[in-house]
Amino acid sequence: MNAKTAKIIGKFAILKGIPEKQIKREWSSLSQNDKDKKRQEILKELVKS
């Protein structure tokens, strides 16, 4: 995970009220293809708010 992704995950965690550590654990268990999909979903959520 690079710094940009970590920032995005941090903002998403605050928005959703979920612990950042939990999201990072889930992130590390994803395949590269799944990470790309999840990143796009997170970015869409952040843009909406």
CHARMM internal coordinates of N, CA and C (Angstrom, degrees):
IC EDIT
DIST 1 N 1 CA 1.4504
DIST 1 CA 1 C 1.5285
ANGL 1 N 1 CA 1 C 107.36
DIST 1 C 2 N 1.3264
ANGL 1 CA 1 C 2 N 114.90
DIHE 1 N 1 CA 1 C 2 N 130.82
DIST 2 N 2 CA 1.4596
ANGL 1 C 2 N 2 CA 118.35
DIHE 1 CA 1 C 2 N 2 CA 177.96
DIST 2 CA 2 C 1.5276
ANGL 2 N 2 CA 2 C 110.73
DIHE 1 C 2 N 2 CA 2 C -93.19
DIST 2 C 3 N 1.3191
ANGL 2 CA 2 C 3 N 115.82
DIHE 2 N 2 CA 2 C 3 N 175.42
DIST 3 N 3 CA 1.4705
ANGL 2 C 3 N 3 CA 120.88
DIHE 2 CA 2 C 3 N 3 CA -175.45
DIST 3 CA 3 C 1.5250
ANGL 3 N 3 CA 3 C 111.74
DIHE 2 C 3 N 3 CA 3 C -63.40
DIST 3 C 4 N 1.3247
ANGL 3 CA 3 C 4 N 116.83
DIHE 3 N 3 CA 3 C 4 N -36.80
DIST 4 N 4 CA 1.4656
ANGL 3 C 4 N 4 CA 120.53
DIHE 3 CA 3 C 4 N 4 CA -179.74
DIST 4 CA 4 C 1.5352
ANGL 4 N 4 CA 4 C 110.88
DIHE 3 C 4 N 4 CA 4 C -63.58
DIST 4 C 5 N 1.3106
ANGL 4 CA 4 C 5 N 115.89
DIHE 4 N 4 CA 4 C 5 N -44.42
DIST 5 N 5 CA 1.4636
ANGL 4 C 5 N 5 CA 120.54
DIHE 4 CA 4 C 5 N 5 CA 178.78
DIST 5 CA 5 C 1.5263
ANGL 5 N 5 CA 5 C 110.61
DIHE 4 C 5 N 5 CA 5 C -65.09
DIST 5 C 6 N 1.3178
ANGL 5 CA 5 C 6 N 116.55
DIHE 5 N 5 CA 5 C 6 N -40.00
DIST 6 N 6 CA 1.4623
ANGL 5 C 6 N 6 CA 120.21
DIHE 5 CA 5 C 6 N 6 CA 178.84
DIST 6 CA 6 C 1.5271
ANGL 6 N 6 CA 6 C 111.14
DIHE 5 C 6 N 6 CA 6 C -61.36
DIST 6 C 7 N 1.3345
ANGL 6 CA 6 C 7 N 117.58
DIHE 6 N 6 CA 6 C 7 N -40.70
DIST 7 N 7 CA 1.4677
ANGL 6 C 7 N 7 CA 121.24
DIHE 6 CA 6 C 7 N 7 CA 177.61
DIST 7 CA 7 C 1.5242
ANGL 7 N 7 CA 7 C 110.92
DIHE 6 C 7 N 7 CA 7 C -63.64
DIST 7 C 8 N 1.3259
ANGL 7 CA 7 C 8 N 115.60
DIHE 7 N 7 CA 7 C 8 N -44.00
DIST 8 N 8 CA 1.4680
ANGL 7 C 8 N 8 CA 120.18
DIHE 7 CA 7 C 8 N 8 CA -179.67
DIST 8 CA 8 C 1.5295
ANGL 8 N 8 CA 8 C 109.91
DIHE 7 C 8 N 8 CA 8 C -62.16
DIST 8 C 9 N 1.3212
ANGL 8 CA 8 C 9 N 116.52
DIHE 8 N 8 CA 8 C 9 N -44.73
DIST 9 N 9 CA 1.4666
ANGL 8 C 9 N 9 CA 120.77
DIHE 8 CA 8 C 9 N 9 CA 179.34
DIST 9 CA 9 C 1.5232
ANGL 9 N 9 CA 9 C 110.29
DIHE 8 C 9 N 9 CA 9 C -63.64
DIST 9 C 10 N 1.3217
ANGL 9 CA 9 C 10 N 117.57
DIHE 9 N 9 CA 9 C 10 N -39.72
DIST 10 N 10 CA 1.4637
ANGL 9 C 10 N 10 CA 121.65
DIHE 9 CA 9 C 10 N 10 CA 178.38
DIST 10 CA 10 C 1.5147
ANGL 10 N 10 CA 10 C 112.03
DIHE 9 C 10 N 10 CA 10 C -61.04
DIST 10 C 11 N 1.3194
ANGL 10 CA 10 C 11 N 116.76
DIHE 10 N 10 CA 10 C 11 N -45.55
DIST 11 N 11 CA 1.4696
ANGL 10 C 11 N 11 CA 121.05
DIHE 10 CA 10 C 11 N 11 CA 178.82
DIST 11 CA 11 C 1.5210
ANGL 11 N 11 CA 11 C 111.09
DIHE 10 C 11 N 11 CA 11 C -65.25
DIST 11 C 12 N 1.3351
ANGL 11 CA 11 C 12 N 115.85
DIHE 11 N 11 CA 11 C 12 N -40.18
DIST 12 N 12 CA 1.4619
ANGL 11 C 12 N 12 CA 121.07
DIHE 11 CA 11 C 12 N 12 CA 179.10
DIST 12 CA 12 C 1.5221
ANGL 12 N 12 CA 12 C 110.77
DIHE 11 C 12 N 12 CA 12 C -63.97
DIST 12 C 13 N 1.3313
ANGL 12 CA 12 C 13 N 116.66
DIHE 12 N 12 CA 12 C 13 N -40.50
DIST 13 N 13 CA 1.4670
ANGL 12 C 13 N 13 CA 121.09
DIHE 12 CA 12 C 13 N 13 CA 179.80
DIST 13 CA 13 C 1.5218
ANGL 13 N 13 CA 13 C 110.64
DIHE 12 C 13 N 13 CA 13 C -62.33
DIST 13 C 14 N 1.3172
ANGL 13 CA 13 C 14 N 116.81
DIHE 13 N 13 CA 13 C 14 N -42.75
DIST 14 N 14 CA 1.4660
ANGL 13 C 14 N 14 CA 120.87
DIHE 13 CA 13 C 14 N 14 CA 178.58
DIST 14 CA 14 C 1.5255
ANGL 14 N 14 CA 14 C 110.34
DIHE 13 C 14 N 14 CA 14 C -64.24
DIST 14 C 15 N 1.3207
ANGL 14 CA 14 C 15 N 116.23
DIHE 14 N 14 CA 14 C 15 N -43.70
DIST 15 N 15 CA 1.4606
ANGL 14 C 15 N 15 CA 121.51
DIHE 14 CA 14 C 15 N 15 CA -179.55
DIST 15 CA 15 C 1.5266
ANGL 15 N 15 CA 15 C 111.58
DIHE 14 C 15 N 15 CA 15 C -60.27
DIST 15 C 16 N 1.3301
ANGL 15 CA 15 C 16 N 116.14
DIHE 15 N 15 CA 15 C 16 N -44.14
DIST 16 N 16 CA 1.4616
ANGL 15 C 16 N 16 CA 121.20
DIHE 15 CA 15 C 16 N 16 CA -176.94
DIST 16 CA 16 C 1.5271
ANGL 16 N 16 CA 16 C 113.48
DIHE 15 C 16 N 16 CA 16 C -86.97
DIST 16 C 17 N 1.3204
ANGL 16 CA 16 C 17 N 118.22
DIHE 16 N 16 CA 16 C 17 N -14.53
DIST 17 N 17 CA 1.4545
ANGL 16 C 17 N 17 CA 120.78
DIHE 16 CA 16 C 17 N 17 CA -177.97
DIST 17 CA 17 C 1.5206
ANGL 17 N 17 CA 17 C 113.10
DIHE 16 C 17 N 17 CA 17 C 74.42
DIST 17 C 18 N 1.3181
ANGL 17 CA 17 C 18 N 115.94
DIHE 17 N 17 CA 17 C 18 N 26.03
DIST 18 N 18 CA 1.4616
ANGL 17 C 18 N 18 CA 122.52
DIHE 17 CA 17 C 18 N 18 CA 179.60
DIST 18 CA 18 C 1.5282
ANGL 18 N 18 CA 18 C 107.51
DIHE 17 C 18 N 18 CA 18 C -105.05
DIST 18 C 19 N 1.3253
ANGL 18 CA 18 C 19 N 118.45
DIHE 18 N 18 CA 18 C 19 N 141.36
DIST 19 N 19 CA 1.4688
ANGL 18 C 19 N 19 CA 119.19
DIHE 18 CA 18 C 19 N 19 CA 176.98
DIST 19 CA 19 C 1.5287
ANGL 19 N 19 CA 19 C 111.59
DIHE 18 C 19 N 19 CA 19 C -59.42
DIST 19 C 20 N 1.3250
ANGL 19 CA 19 C 20 N 115.70
DIHE 19 N 19 CA 19 C 20 N 133.02
DIST 20 N 20 CA 1.4668
ANGL 19 C 20 N 20 CA 121.26
DIHE 19 CA 19 C 20 N 20 CA -178.51
DIST 20 CA 20 C 1.5266
ANGL 20 N 20 CA 20 C 111.18
DIHE 19 C 20 N 20 CA 20 C -58.92
DIST 20 C 21 N 1.3192
ANGL 20 CA 20 C 21 N 116.01
DIHE 20 N 20 CA 20 C 21 N -36.20
DIST 21 N 21 CA 1.4658
ANGL 20 C 21 N 21 CA 120.87
DIHE 20 CA 20 C 21 N 21 CA -179.26
DIST 21 CA 21 C 1.5315
ANGL 21 N 21 CA 21 C 111.19
DIHE 20 C 21 N 21 CA 21 C -60.52
DIST 21 C 22 N 1.3272
ANGL 21 CA 21 C 22 N 116.18
DIHE 21 N 21 CA 21 C 22 N -39.18
DIST 22 N 22 CA 1.4604
ANGL 21 C 22 N 22 CA 120.56
DIHE 21 CA 21 C 22 N 22 CA 179.85
DIST 22 CA 22 C 1.5283
ANGL 22 N 22 CA 22 C 110.40
DIHE 21 C 22 N 22 CA 22 C -64.82
DIST 22 C 23 N 1.3171
ANGL 22 CA 22 C 23 N 117.39
DIHE 22 N 22 CA 22 C 23 N -43.37
DIST 23 N 23 CA 1.4616
ANGL 22 C 23 N 23 CA 121.09
DIHE 22 CA 22 C 23 N 23 CA 179.94
DIST 23 CA 23 C 1.5262
ANGL 23 N 23 CA 23 C 110.03
DIHE 22 C 23 N 23 CA 23 C -64.80
DIST 23 C 24 N 1.3293
ANGL 23 CA 23 C 24 N 116.83
DIHE 23 N 23 CA 23 C 24 N -40.35
DIST 24 N 24 CA 1.4674
ANGL 23 C 24 N 24 CA 120.06
DIHE 23 CA 23 C 24 N 24 CA 179.52
DIST 24 CA 24 C 1.5276
ANGL 24 N 24 CA 24 C 111.05
DIHE 23 C 24 N 24 CA 24 C -65.65
DIST 24 C 25 N 1.3246
ANGL 24 CA 24 C 25 N 117.72
DIHE 24 N 24 CA 24 C 25 N -35.60
DIST 25 N 25 CA 1.4699
ANGL 24 C 25 N 25 CA 120.55
DIHE 24 CA 24 C 25 N 25 CA 176.62
DIST 25 CA 25 C 1.5258
ANGL 25 N 25 CA 25 C 110.19
DIHE 24 C 25 N 25 CA 25 C -63.17
DIST 25 C 26 N 1.3335
ANGL 25 CA 25 C 26 N 115.12
DIHE 25 N 25 CA 25 C 26 N -46.31
DIST 26 N 26 CA 1.4633
ANGL 25 C 26 N 26 CA 119.53
DIHE 25 CA 25 C 26 N 26 CA 178.61
DIST 26 CA 26 C 1.5261
ANGL 26 N 26 CA 26 C 109.89
DIHE 25 C 26 N 26 CA 26 C -61.65
DIST 26 C 27 N 1.3264
ANGL 26 CA 26 C 27 N 116.50
DIHE 26 N 26 CA 26 C 27 N -40.36
DIST 27 N 27 CA 1.4551
ANGL 26 C 27 N 27 CA 122.39
DIHE 26 CA 26 C 27 N 27 CA -178.21
DIST 27 CA 27 C 1.5306
ANGL 27 N 27 CA 27 C 110.70
DIHE 26 C 27 N 27 CA 27 C -60.64
DIST 27 C 28 N 1.3118
ANGL 27 CA 27 C 28 N 116.16
DIHE 27 N 27 CA 27 C 28 N -44.08
DIST 28 N 28 CA 1.4665
ANGL 27 C 28 N 28 CA 119.72
DIHE 27 CA 27 C 28 N 28 CA -176.63
DIST 28 CA 28 C 1.5254
ANGL 28 N 28 CA 28 C 112.32
DIHE 27 C 28 N 28 CA 28 C -67.78
DIST 28 C 29 N 1.3145
ANGL 28 CA 28 C 29 N 117.59
DIHE 28 N 28 CA 28 C 29 N -20.88
DIST 29 N 29 CA 1.4578
ANGL 28 C 29 N 29 CA 120.60
DIHE 28 CA 28 C 29 N 29 CA -179.85
DIST 29 CA 29 C 1.5283
ANGL 29 N 29 CA 29 C 112.71
DIHE 28 C 29 N 29 CA 29 C -86.96
DIST 29 C 30 N 1.3318
ANGL 29 CA 29 C 30 N 118.13
DIHE 29 N 29 CA 29 C 30 N -7.95
DIST 30 N 30 CA 1.4628
ANGL 29 C 30 N 30 CA 121.64
DIHE 29 CA 29 C 30 N 30 CA -177.88
DIST 30 CA 30 C 1.5259
ANGL 30 N 30 CA 30 C 111.80
DIHE 29 C 30 N 30 CA 30 C -83.06
DIST 30 C 31 N 1.3351
ANGL 30 CA 30 C 31 N 115.80
DIHE 30 N 30 CA 30 C 31 N 152.47
DIST 31 N 31 CA 1.4628
ANGL 30 C 31 N 31 CA 120.57
DIHE 30 CA 30 C 31 N 31 CA 172.75
DIST 31 CA 31 C 1.5324
ANGL 31 N 31 CA 31 C 108.14
DIHE 30 C 31 N 31 CA 31 C -77.50
DIST 31 C 32 N 1.3135
ANGL 31 CA 31 C 32 N 116.99
DIHE 31 N 31 CA 31 C 32 N 168.46
DIST 32 N 32 CA 1.4683
ANGL 31 C 32 N 32 CA 120.81
DIHE 31 CA 31 C 32 N 32 CA -178.34
DIST 32 CA 32 C 1.5246
ANGL 32 N 32 CA 32 C 111.17
DIHE 31 C 32 N 32 CA 32 C -59.60
DIST 32 C 33 N 1.3189
ANGL 32 CA 32 C 33 N 116.71
DIHE 32 N 32 CA 32 C 33 N -41.70
DIST 33 N 33 CA 1.4638
ANGL 32 C 33 N 33 CA 121.03
DIHE 32 CA 32 C 33 N 33 CA 179.72
DIST 33 CA 33 C 1.5257
ANGL 33 N 33 CA 33 C 110.56
DIHE 32 C 33 N 33 CA 33 C -63.81
DIST 33 C 34 N 1.3267
ANGL 33 CA 33 C 34 N 116.85
DIHE 33 N 33 CA 33 C 34 N -42.24
DIST 34 N 34 CA 1.4632
ANGL 33 C 34 N 34 CA 121.31
DIHE 33 CA 33 C 34 N 34 CA 179.02
DIST 34 CA 34 C 1.5236
ANGL 34 N 34 CA 34 C 111.17
DIHE 33 C 34 N 34 CA 34 C -67.41
DIST 34 C 35 N 1.3300
ANGL 34 CA 34 C 35 N 116.71
DIHE 34 N 34 CA 34 C 35 N -35.65
DIST 35 N 35 CA 1.4707
ANGL 34 C 35 N 35 CA 120.50
DIHE 34 CA 34 C 35 N 35 CA 177.66
DIST 35 CA 35 C 1.5210
ANGL 35 N 35 CA 35 C 110.53
DIHE 34 C 35 N 35 CA 35 C -62.39
DIST 35 C 36 N 1.3337
ANGL 35 CA 35 C 36 N 116.15
DIHE 35 N 35 CA 35 C 36 N -41.67
DIST 36 N 36 CA 1.4648
ANGL 35 C 36 N 36 CA 119.69
DIHE 35 CA 35 C 36 N 36 CA 178.51
DIST 36 CA 36 C 1.5296
ANGL 36 N 36 CA 36 C 111.31
DIHE 35 C 36 N 36 CA 36 C -61.34
DIST 36 C 37 N 1.3275
ANGL 36 CA 36 C 37 N 116.02
DIHE 36 N 36 CA 36 C 37 N -43.93
DIST 37 N 37 CA 1.4656
ANGL 36 C 37 N 37 CA 120.42
DIHE 36 CA 36 C 37 N 37 CA 178.96
DIST 37 CA 37 C 1.5292
ANGL 37 N 37 CA 37 C 111.13
DIHE 36 C 37 N 37 CA 37 C -64.16
DIST 37 C 38 N 1.3316
ANGL 37 CA 37 C 38 N 115.95
DIHE 37 N 37 CA 37 C 38 N -44.99
DIST 38 N 38 CA 1.4688
ANGL 37 C 38 N 38 CA 121.11
DIHE 37 CA 37 C 38 N 38 CA -178.43
DIST 38 CA 38 C 1.5236
ANGL 38 N 38 CA 38 C 110.19
DIHE 37 C 38 N 38 CA 38 C -63.83
DIST 38 C 39 N 1.3540
ANGL 38 CA 38 C 39 N 117.24
DIHE 38 N 38 CA 38 C 39 N -40.69
DIST 39 N 39 CA 1.4570
ANGL 38 C 39 N 39 CA 121.36
DIHE 38 CA 38 C 39 N 39 CA 179.17
DIST 39 CA 39 C 1.5382
ANGL 39 N 39 CA 39 C 110.29
DIHE 38 C 39 N 39 CA 39 C -59.99
DIST 39 C 40 N 1.3325
ANGL 39 CA 39 C 40 N 116.23
DIHE 39 N 39 CA 39 C 40 N -42.03
DIST 40 N 40 CA 1.4616
ANGL 39 C 40 N 40 CA 119.96
DIHE 39 CA 39 C 40 N 40 CA 178.86
DIST 40 CA 40 C 1.5298
ANGL 40 N 40 CA 40 C 111.34
DIHE 39 C 40 N 40 CA 40 C -65.38
DIST 40 C 41 N 1.3186
ANGL 40 CA 40 C 41 N 116.84
DIHE 40 N 40 CA 40 C 41 N -40.36
DIST 41 N 41 CA 1.4710
ANGL 40 C 41 N 41 CA 120.79
DIHE 40 CA 40 C 41 N 41 CA 178.06
DIST 41 CA 41 C 1.5330
ANGL 41 N 41 CA 41 C 110.40
DIHE 40 C 41 N 41 CA 41 C -62.95
DIST 41 C 42 N 1.3310
ANGL 41 CA 41 C 42 N 116.56
DIHE 41 N 41 CA 41 C 42 N -43.77
DIST 42 N 42 CA 1.4574
ANGL 41 C 42 N 42 CA 120.91
DIHE 41 CA 41 C 42 N 42 CA -179.54
DIST 42 CA 42 C 1.5230
ANGL 42 N 42 CA 42 C 110.21
DIHE 41 C 42 N 42 CA 42 C -63.79
DIST 42 C 43 N 1.3273
ANGL 42 CA 42 C 43 N 117.19
DIHE 42 N 42 CA 42 C 43 N -43.49
DIST 43 N 43 CA 1.4586
ANGL 42 C 43 N 43 CA 120.40
DIHE 42 CA 42 C 43 N 43 CA 179.90
DIST 43 CA 43 C 1.5279
ANGL 43 N 43 CA 43 C 111.26
DIHE 42 C 43 N 43 CA 43 C -62.76
DIST 43 C 44 N 1.3328
ANGL 43 CA 43 C 44 N 117.38
DIHE 43 N 43 CA 43 C 44 N -39.31
DIST 44 N 44 CA 1.4640
ANGL 43 C 44 N 44 CA 120.45
DIHE 43 CA 43 C 44 N 44 CA 177.23
DIST 44 CA 44 C 1.5209
ANGL 44 N 44 CA 44 C 110.91
DIHE 43 C 44 N 44 CA 44 C -62.36
DIST 44 C 45 N 1.3283
ANGL 44 CA 44 C 45 N 116.88
DIHE 44 N 44 CA 44 C 45 N -42.64
DIST 45 N 45 CA 1.4754
ANGL 44 C 45 N 45 CA 121.09
DIHE 44 CA 44 C 45 N 45 CA 178.42
DIST 45 CA 45 C 1.5224
ANGL 45 N 45 CA 45 C 111.03
DIHE 44 C 45 N 45 CA 45 C -62.79
DIST 45 C 46 N 1.3186
ANGL 45 CA 45 C 46 N 116.96
DIHE 45 N 45 CA 45 C 46 N -41.58
DIST 46 N 46 CA 1.4720
ANGL 45 C 46 N 46 CA 120.31
DIHE 45 CA 45 C 46 N 46 CA -178.39
DIST 46 CA 46 C 1.5267
ANGL 46 N 46 CA 46 C 111.48
DIHE 45 C 46 N 46 CA 46 C -68.23
DIST 46 C 47 N 1.3296
ANGL 46 CA 46 C 47 N 116.56
DIHE 46 N 46 CA 46 C 47 N -35.18
DIST 47 N 47 CA 1.4595
ANGL 46 C 47 N 47 CA 119.87
DIHE 46 CA 46 C 47 N 47 CA 178.98
DIST 47 CA 47 C 1.5269
ANGL 47 N 47 CA 47 C 110.95
DIHE 46 C 47 N 47 CA 47 C -68.18
DIST 47 C 48 N 1.3315
ANGL 47 CA 47 C 48 N 115.91
DIHE 47 N 47 CA 47 C 48 N -36.81
DIST 48 N 48 CA 1.4709
ANGL 47 C 48 N 48 CA 120.95
DIHE 47 CA 47 C 48 N 48 CA -179.29
DIST 48 CA 48 C 1.5302
ANGL 48 N 48 CA 48 C 111.62
DIHE 47 C 48 N 48 CA 48 C -64.13
DIST 48 C 49 N 1.3092
ANGL 48 CA 48 C 49 N 117.24
DIHE 48 N 48 CA 48 C 49 N -34.48
DIST 49 N 49 CA 1.4583
ANGL 48 C 49 N 49 CA 120.32
DIHE 48 CA 48 C 49 N 49 CA -174.93
DIST 49 CA 49 C 1.5027
ANGL 49 N 49 CA 49 C 112.71
DIHE 48 C 49 N 49 CA 49 C -86.43
END
COOR INIT
IC SEED 1 N 1 CA 1 C
IC BUILD
